Amino acid sequence: MHDAPEAAGIGPAVMPTVPMPSLPAPQVPASATIRLVLPPLSSDERREQEHMQSGDGPLRLGLGRDLRSQRHVSLSLQHRPWSPTSAGGYALEWHLTSPGAVGLRLAVRPEQVPDGMLLRVAAPGQAFGPPSSGAEIEASVRRNRDAGSEDEAARLFWLPLVLGDTLVLQLELPAGVEPEDARFELVHVSHFFRLPFLERSANRPAAWDKSTNPACAEQWDAPSRATTLLLYTHPDGSTGACTGTLLNDTDPQTFIPYVLTAHHCFPDQVVAASIESLWFVRSETCGGDLASYATVSCGADVLYHAKSTDTALLRLRHPPPAGAVFIGWQPTLPAKGTEVFGVHHPAAGRQQRTRAVVSEYMNCEEVDYCGDDYDPDAVHFVCVDRGDGGTAPGSSGSGLYNSAQRLIGTHLGGSDADGFDYYGRFDQPYRDGLVRWLGVGGLGD
């Protein structure tokens, strides 16, 4: 491992179209369907939701509901009303309703899941998305345990978000696998009370939109398409969101989905394993409506953590969608007075662009976010004074760019009242460890 030259960096690359195999879901009759309707939110749950919506604390979009006290969620599947499939296996469905939800995410805890078992989720009457296999679920649990988590949270597997108050879970067993060979439990559901990334209207002046909307500045299309909204769900079922950036590496032959984000968003492997990334949550045109976004499920693996610069490097377990950009970076500490830019998802909504000026350098003690082995004399963060645009909860982890549109930092937080933001420097964690994955040297544009 070697230090790169101070000015080294690379430019962007575009994700090509990757054909994904499509497996048709079997038709499951009503006789093989289990319906589970949760009671309305209790008074305690309503108070929790109100607290989450108050803005006091981290951004939350959903609260957790425990399913283990409900019927039909036990581990044993042997005596369920299975239906034979045309492929020689069996299929079964649950219809889960949480009244008042605008979206649902379901966590299952595997006990015995054959590699060929498939789990699919959808809203009623909608087509199922790509399935999660038993092998994938077990690999996720194994990765959590390898990272040092041995509690029940390590055994949870979060399925993709489904819009609406009802989720259909389909379980398919392949030929040669009997129902008694599969055991898992429905554990938690995240009850979403807000989906800001679907809000298609916004009351804001046209001039404000032009100065902050990436679609209004064609040269910012690449950083925009490298920026992803990261939904994550805690083991208790509460769901939050941060921003991440898809980074290029120095090997022009690879498209490895490295995502840079904030340590405080993803402090451990269990939370990273729950990630569902949303891409192209941005305006279609300058001042226009939201585009159709793409989703990538099945979580991510933590490769690198540095609390003192609030840095986390993740690797998505599935590739990003076609058209996503692997953005360039430059391991350089920006000089004071330098004009810099950010692209992010404030409040988990559509992308915005900010313009700012580097005003000062900060030690991690000054921003009250230090790791165990930090240098009390080192520069860990840069403070920027905002020009156009502003950040909000949900912007955390987003990229800071120089005028060449190369990433140079990640967002920790800021102050609306005082008009500043803190960004962890990129060059320090790059030399400390990110170089192992991103590579040494630069490719240019």
C-alpha positions as MATLAB code, in Angstrom:
seq = 'MHDAPEAAGIGPAVMPTVPMPSLPAPQVPASATIRLVLPPLSSDERREQEHMQSGDGPLRLGLGRDLRSQRHVSLSLQHRPWSPTSAGGYALEWHLTSPGAVGLRLAVRPEQVPDGMLLRVAAPGQAFGPPSSGAEIEASVRRNRDAGSEDEAARLFWLPLVLGDTLVLQLELPAGVEPEDARFELVHVSHFFRLPFLERSANRPAAWDKSTNPACAEQWDAPSRATTLLLYTHPDGSTGACTGTLLNDTDPQTFIPYVLTAHHCFPDQVVAASIESLWFVRSETCGGDLASYATVSCGADVLYHAKSTDTALLRLRHPPPAGAVFIGWQPTLPAKGTEVFGVHHPAAGRQQRTRAVVSEYMNCEEVDYCGDDYDPDAVHFVCVDRGDGGTAPGSSGSGLYNSAQRLIGTHLGGSDADGFDYYGRFDQPYRDGLVRWLGVGGLGD';
ca = [
       0.000    0.000    0.000;
       1.464    3.373   -1.002;
       0.489    6.983   -0.603;
      -0.848    8.567   -3.761;
       0.523   11.917   -4.947;
      -1.279   14.849   -3.371;
      -3.079   15.843   -6.573;
      -3.870   12.337   -7.792;
      -7.426   11.452   -8.632;
      -9.661    9.784  -11.152;
     -12.639   10.742  -13.250;
     -16.071    9.161  -13.631;
     -17.272    5.963  -15.303;
     -20.843    4.997  -16.198;
     -22.482    1.748  -15.117;
     -23.361   -0.309  -18.214;
     -26.574   -2.246  -18.561;
     -26.291   -5.572  -16.729;
     -28.876   -8.188  -17.719;
     -30.607   -9.587  -14.642;
     -32.224  -13.037  -14.841;
     -35.955  -12.947  -14.309;
     -37.620  -15.852  -12.541;
     -41.399  -15.956  -12.869;
     -43.238  -16.138   -9.556;
     -45.722  -18.996   -9.168;
     -49.438  -18.294   -8.860;
     -50.529  -19.002   -5.295;
     -54.227  -19.753   -4.672;
     -56.182  -18.273   -1.783;
     -56.020  -21.651   -0.021;
     -52.233  -21.195    0.327;
     -52.478  -17.628    1.645;
     -52.118  -16.571    5.286;
     -53.550  -13.178    6.232;
     -52.065  -11.273    9.139;
     -53.654   -7.925   10.065;
     -51.951   -5.986   12.826;
     -53.996   -3.810   15.184;
     -53.889   -0.033   14.663;
     -50.935    1.753   16.219;
     -51.165    1.732   19.998;
     -51.031    4.959   22.008;
     -47.356    4.284   22.749;
     -46.625    3.699   19.061;
     -48.476    6.877   18.101;
     -46.419    8.863   20.610;
     -43.256    7.307   19.194;
     -44.304    8.254   15.681;
     -45.072   11.812   16.757;
     -41.642   12.068   18.356;
     -39.989   10.798   15.174;
     -41.940   13.319   13.098;
     -41.057   16.199   15.422;
     -37.545   16.482   14.028;
     -36.048   16.050   17.485;
     -33.280   13.540   16.808;
     -32.098   11.678   13.713;
     -34.254   11.489   10.602;
     -36.797    8.684   10.841;
     -39.276    7.550    8.205;
     -40.714    4.471    9.920;
     -41.161    2.877   13.320;
     -40.768   -0.763   14.242;
     -43.569   -3.159   15.122;
     -42.836   -6.518   16.712;
     -44.584   -9.444   15.027;
     -43.595  -12.287   17.302;
     -46.693  -11.976   19.479;
     -48.889  -12.481   16.417;
     -50.214  -15.748   15.074;
     -48.792  -17.312   11.898;
     -45.208  -16.110   12.373;
     -43.685  -19.180   14.049;
     -40.566  -20.897   12.750;
     -42.201  -24.142   11.741;
     -43.526  -24.175    8.164;
     -44.362  -27.861    7.982;
     -48.089  -27.500    8.669;
     -48.768  -24.421    6.547;
     -51.196  -24.600    3.595;
     -48.590  -25.103    0.863;
     -49.519  -25.124   -2.806;
     -47.628  -27.270   -5.360;
     -45.859  -25.328   -8.126;
     -45.435  -26.213  -11.789;
     -41.685  -26.529  -11.153;
     -42.249  -29.399   -8.715;
     -41.810  -27.399   -5.521;
     -44.147  -25.601   -3.120;
     -45.284  -22.023   -2.579;
     -46.960  -20.100    0.222;
     -47.953  -16.464    0.783;
     -48.498  -14.151    3.724;
     -50.533  -10.951    3.352;
     -49.392   -8.600    6.136;
     -51.299   -5.382    6.870;
     -50.255   -2.580    9.232;
     -53.133   -0.064    9.193;
     -52.147    3.492    8.309;
     -48.719    2.676    6.897;
     -47.570    4.304    3.662;
     -44.911    1.624    3.222;
     -43.638   -1.547    4.882;
     -40.326   -3.384    5.278;
     -40.334   -6.882    6.731;
     -37.540   -8.600    8.669;
     -37.271  -12.379    8.726;
     -35.042  -14.458   11.002;
     -33.806  -17.625    9.288;
     -33.365  -20.796   11.270;
     -33.144  -23.285    8.397;
     -33.278  -21.856    4.885;
     -32.309  -24.059    1.930;
     -30.099  -22.336   -0.642;
     -32.734  -22.624   -3.373;
     -35.566  -21.130   -1.319;
     -36.853  -17.821   -2.748;
     -38.564  -14.942   -0.917;
     -40.394  -12.258   -2.859;
     -42.355   -9.192   -1.736;
     -44.839   -6.915   -3.470;
     -47.917   -4.822   -2.866;
     -51.211   -6.654   -3.494;
     -51.917   -6.909   -7.203;
     -48.408   -5.759   -8.158;
     -45.628   -7.774   -9.772;
     -42.991   -9.195   -7.451;
     -39.517   -7.726   -7.537;
     -36.330   -9.793   -7.769;
     -36.314  -12.596   -5.175;
     -33.939  -13.064   -2.262;
     -32.559  -16.591   -2.077;
     -31.875  -18.703    0.960;
     -28.193  -18.650    0.052;
     -28.238  -14.841   -0.011;
     -29.990  -14.650    3.349;
     -27.548  -17.044    5.001;
     -24.587  -15.166    3.490;
     -25.893  -11.919    4.978;
     -26.229  -13.472    8.427;
     -22.764  -15.005    8.141;
     -21.261  -11.629    7.164;
     -22.906   -9.973   10.176;
     -21.448  -12.614   12.478;
     -18.009  -12.422   10.873;
     -18.060   -8.692   11.662;
     -18.462   -9.498   15.350;
     -22.213   -9.328   15.909;
     -23.503  -12.411   17.705;
     -26.879  -11.211   19.009;
     -30.294  -11.734   17.432;
     -29.903   -8.586   15.349;
     -27.192  -10.351   13.335;
     -29.723  -12.961   12.206;
     -32.230  -10.500   10.767;
     -32.670  -10.097    7.021;
     -34.613   -7.067    5.807;
     -36.668   -7.453    2.644;
     -37.273   -4.562    0.195;
     -39.657   -1.695    0.884;
     -43.236   -2.192   -0.332;
     -45.464    0.854   -0.794;
     -48.835    0.926    0.958;
     -50.188   -0.620    4.149;
     -50.180   -4.241    2.926;
     -47.235   -6.418    1.983;
     -47.401   -9.761    0.189;
     -44.583  -12.161    1.079;
     -44.233  -15.185   -1.174;
     -42.091  -18.149   -0.181;
     -41.135  -20.653   -2.883;
     -39.380  -23.958   -2.266;
     -37.643  -25.656   -5.195;
     -38.233  -29.225   -6.283;
     -36.717  -31.686   -3.858;
     -37.102  -29.441   -0.800;
     -39.924  -30.313    1.583;
     -41.740  -27.804    3.823;
     -40.244  -29.408    6.935;
     -36.797  -28.459    5.555;
     -37.482  -24.713    5.932;
     -37.761  -22.799    9.195;
     -37.848  -19.037    9.658;
     -39.797  -16.393   11.527;
     -41.405  -13.058   10.674;
     -39.850  -10.823   13.346;
     -40.375   -7.092   12.774;
     -42.049   -4.816   10.295;
     -40.999   -1.207    9.742;
     -44.196    0.847    9.515;
     -43.404    3.845    7.281;
     -45.299    7.033    8.050;
     -43.559    9.189    5.436;
     -42.032    8.636    1.997;
     -40.422   11.986    1.132;
     -38.659   10.579   -1.934;
     -42.094   10.140   -3.536;
     -43.299   13.694   -2.893;
     -43.697   15.036   -6.393;
     -44.618   18.637   -5.685;
     -42.714   21.316   -3.849;
     -43.600   24.939   -3.180;
     -40.391   26.805   -3.870;
     -39.394   29.775   -6.025;
     -38.099   29.012   -9.510;
     -34.874   30.945   -8.848;
     -34.193   28.861   -5.733;
     -34.761   25.681   -7.743;
     -32.344   26.742  -10.470;
     -29.559   27.412   -8.012;
     -29.915   24.131   -6.103;
     -31.423   21.602   -8.510;
     -28.713   19.448  -10.164;
     -30.959   19.141  -13.219;
     -30.535   22.886  -13.759;
     -26.775   22.534  -14.228;
     -25.884   19.991  -16.911;
     -22.284   19.791  -15.752;
     -23.498   18.313  -12.441;
     -25.264   15.362  -14.070;
     -22.427   12.931  -13.267;
     -22.271   13.698   -9.496;
     -26.075   13.580   -9.450;
     -26.134   10.086  -10.945;
     -23.414    8.973   -8.490;
     -25.519   10.065   -5.509;
     -27.813    7.545   -3.833;
     -30.377    7.739   -1.042;
     -29.623    4.993    1.483;
     -32.567    3.669    3.462;
     -31.513    1.670    6.510;
     -33.529   -0.132    9.159;
     -32.394   -0.742   12.713;
     -32.958   -4.135   14.364;
     -35.982   -2.688   16.221;
     -37.611   -1.753   12.902;
     -37.096    2.012   12.917;
     -36.014    3.273    9.494;
     -33.839    6.253    8.658;
     -31.978    7.580    5.623;
     -28.602    9.032    4.677;
     -26.852    9.875    1.416;
     -24.035    7.957   -0.236;
     -21.762    8.405   -3.245;
     -20.727    5.722   -5.727;
     -16.933    5.892   -6.155;
     -14.819    4.874   -9.095;
     -11.600    2.908   -8.620;
      -8.389    2.987  -10.621;
      -9.069   -0.245  -12.541;
     -10.891    0.725  -15.760;
     -12.096   -2.857  -16.226;
     -14.129   -3.052  -13.021;
     -17.466   -1.702  -11.837;
     -17.317   -2.485   -8.123;
     -20.116   -0.732   -6.203;
     -18.085    1.103   -3.556;
     -20.265    3.637   -1.752;
     -18.780    6.331    0.466;
     -20.968    7.615    3.275;
     -20.924    8.619    6.957;
     -19.742    6.490    9.865;
     -22.510    7.884   12.088;
     -25.119    6.542    9.642;
     -23.601    3.053    9.421;
     -21.651    2.397   12.613;
     -21.773   -1.386   12.222;
     -22.300   -4.222    9.779;
     -25.819   -5.069   11.005;
     -27.176   -1.652    9.986;
     -25.321   -1.743    6.647;
     -26.845   -5.155    5.898;
     -30.310   -3.555    5.935;
     -29.553   -0.964    3.226;
     -31.887   -0.422    0.313;
     -30.411    2.185   -2.054;
     -32.566    4.482   -4.177;
     -31.084    5.973   -7.346;
     -32.018    8.984   -9.501;
     -34.341   10.520   -6.878;
     -34.074   13.864   -8.630;
     -35.991   16.202  -10.879;
     -36.467   15.048  -14.444;
     -35.791   18.553  -15.766;
     -34.865   21.935  -14.333;
     -37.849   22.910  -12.191;
     -39.630   19.712  -13.242;
     -41.154   16.773  -11.470;
     -39.393   13.816   -9.905;
     -37.912   11.176  -12.174;
     -38.640    7.474  -11.887;
     -36.172    6.122   -9.377;
     -34.480    2.710   -9.269;
     -33.863    0.564   -6.189;
     -31.116   -1.873   -5.206;
     -31.811   -4.177   -2.263;
     -30.001   -6.837   -0.199;
     -27.740   -4.540    1.799;
     -24.056   -3.737    1.822;
     -20.859   -4.819    3.536;
     -18.679   -2.470    5.575;
     -15.127   -2.313    4.256;
     -13.709    0.641    6.175;
     -14.660    2.789    9.181;
     -13.070    5.963   10.516;
     -15.077    7.749   13.174;
     -12.709   10.721   13.489;
     -13.437   11.745    9.884;
     -16.969   10.276    9.937;
     -16.086    8.019    7.008;
     -17.556    4.677    5.985;
     -16.808    2.771    2.785;
     -19.434    0.186    1.867;
     -19.707   -2.330   -0.927;
     -23.231   -2.909   -2.190;
     -24.099   -6.579   -2.525;
     -25.950   -5.970   -5.801;
     -24.787   -3.713   -8.677;
     -26.223   -0.216   -9.112;
     -28.693    0.396  -11.942;
     -27.606    1.104  -15.495;
     -26.678    4.743  -15.929;
     -25.369    5.238  -12.403;
     -22.008    7.020  -12.363;
     -18.904    5.867  -10.515;
     -17.636    9.322   -9.619;
     -14.057   10.513   -9.501;
     -12.252   11.621   -6.363;
      -9.141   13.516   -5.357;
      -7.274   12.962   -2.068;
      -6.529   16.632   -1.468;
      -7.383   18.859    1.497;
      -9.087   21.913   -0.050;
      -7.528   25.276    0.728;
      -9.435   27.837    2.769;
     -11.415   30.115    0.507;
     -11.941   27.364   -2.083;
     -15.406   27.138   -3.647;
     -16.895   23.690   -3.093;
     -20.157   21.930   -3.856;
     -22.362   19.203   -2.400;
     -25.014   16.861   -3.850;
     -27.328   15.251   -1.321;
     -30.830   14.151   -0.289;
     -32.043   16.563    2.410;
     -34.817   15.055    4.546;
     -34.645   11.934    2.311;
     -36.220   13.903   -0.530;
     -35.155   14.795   -4.043;
     -31.552   15.717   -4.683;
     -30.237   19.202   -4.110;
     -26.954   20.883   -4.888;
     -25.248   23.280   -2.498;
     -22.510   25.786   -3.111;
     -20.177   26.863   -0.309;
     -16.714   28.155    0.552;
     -14.183   26.405    2.794;
     -13.868   28.633    5.858;
     -11.753   26.711    8.391;
     -10.226   23.394    9.397;
     -11.497   21.483   12.430;
     -10.220   18.804   14.759;
     -12.679   16.029   15.625;
     -12.785   17.307   19.215;
     -14.172   20.615   17.960;
     -17.113   18.867   16.292;
     -17.469   16.330   19.117;
     -17.061   13.237   16.945;
     -13.794   11.405   17.601;
     -12.735    7.787   17.402;
     -10.674    5.928   19.981;
      -7.257    6.589   18.446;
      -7.414   10.084   17.029;
      -4.648   12.637   16.666;
      -5.525   15.696   18.817;
      -3.401   17.889   16.542;
      -4.774   16.634   13.218;
      -7.271   18.233   10.851;
     -10.239   15.868   10.526;
     -12.995   18.095    9.149;
     -13.441   21.162    7.002;
     -16.063   23.759    7.812;
     -17.810   25.386    4.851;
     -19.941   28.515    4.764;
     -23.032   27.985    2.645;
     -23.886   30.013   -0.422;
     -26.796   28.473   -2.350;
     -28.824   25.651   -0.826;
     -28.749   23.997    2.546;
     -28.491   20.577    4.105;
     -30.855   18.704    6.408;
     -31.051   15.340    8.165;
     -30.697   12.833    5.332;
     -27.820   14.802    3.792;
     -25.366   13.011    6.082;
     -22.743   11.028    4.202;
     -23.111   13.023    0.988;
     -20.128   14.049   -1.070;
     -18.267   17.341   -1.105;
     -16.776   18.246   -4.502;
     -14.185   20.632   -5.841;
     -14.767   22.649   -9.016;
     -13.455   19.715  -11.085;
     -16.341   17.632   -9.663;
     -14.075   15.260   -7.834;
     -15.072   14.123   -4.381;
     -12.983   15.545   -1.534;
     -15.132   14.995    1.601;
     -18.240   13.542    3.262;
     -20.974   15.365    5.152;
     -21.220   15.106    8.949;
     -23.782   17.801    9.799;
     -24.362   21.513    9.963;
     -26.392   24.426   11.227;
     -29.256   26.050    9.355;
     -29.251   29.040   11.702;
     -25.548   29.779   11.256;
     -25.272   28.636    7.633;
     -22.345   26.227    7.861;
     -21.630   22.513    7.378;
     -18.914   20.107    8.492;
     -17.392   17.630    6.040;
     -14.941   14.881    6.898;
     -11.820   15.185    4.769;
     -11.376   12.444    2.158;
      -7.598   12.507    1.733;
      -6.825   11.286    5.253;
      -8.987    8.121    5.248;
      -7.908    7.507    1.664;
      -4.297    7.218    2.746;
      -5.221    5.415    5.951;
      -7.124    2.626    4.236;
      -9.428    3.487    1.304;
      -6.474    3.198   -1.078;
      -6.682   -0.569   -0.535;
      -9.946   -0.693   -2.493;
      -9.864    2.456   -4.643;
      -6.293    2.006   -5.853;
      -3.217    4.198   -6.209;
      -2.662    6.882   -8.797;
      -5.006    8.618  -11.209;
      -6.583    7.915  -14.565;
      -7.558   11.470  -15.461;
     -10.837   12.179  -17.218;
];
